[in-house]
């Protein structure tokens, strides 16, 4: 359970939510973890219909608070890493289509790929407004087109005629 100090309350939340939080009452924690798992007060959600509903109901207020927006209800949530995930990839002749956790699809902007230490791969989605983290199956499928340049030990993807540098193999670290 989490309570909020008045200065922590996002003024762009709906009035009913702001009033609830300002009254000193606590919210039960709903959290989207870095691996894409949803929990309530630390316990995993198991109902796939609830998980799908939550995944397609994520929104962000103008003040930056992540919420579940299921009209007429808005509920603040904690997002550990990324709010969206690349579930699957579909390669076309000139494009790669992303199947996202919110049940939408869009074309991958290969120039928005962002590799982070620990094997985490992200890309920009929703017109560059949000980042999505690649789930393992999509990550590995994309890496099928990866190679290592011997001269500089750089991991590169070869996608649709473009060479995208992801990371440098630093074997000394």
Secondary structure, DSSP 8 states (H G I E B T S, - for coil): -B---GGGS-TTS-HHHHHHHHTT--B--EEE-TTS-EEETTEE---HHHHHHHHTSEEE-TTS-EEEEETTEEEE-EESS-SEEEEEEEE-SS-EEEEETTS-EEE--GGG-EEETTTEEEEEETTTTEEEEE-HHHHHHHHTTEEEETTTTEEEEEETTEEEEEEE--TT-
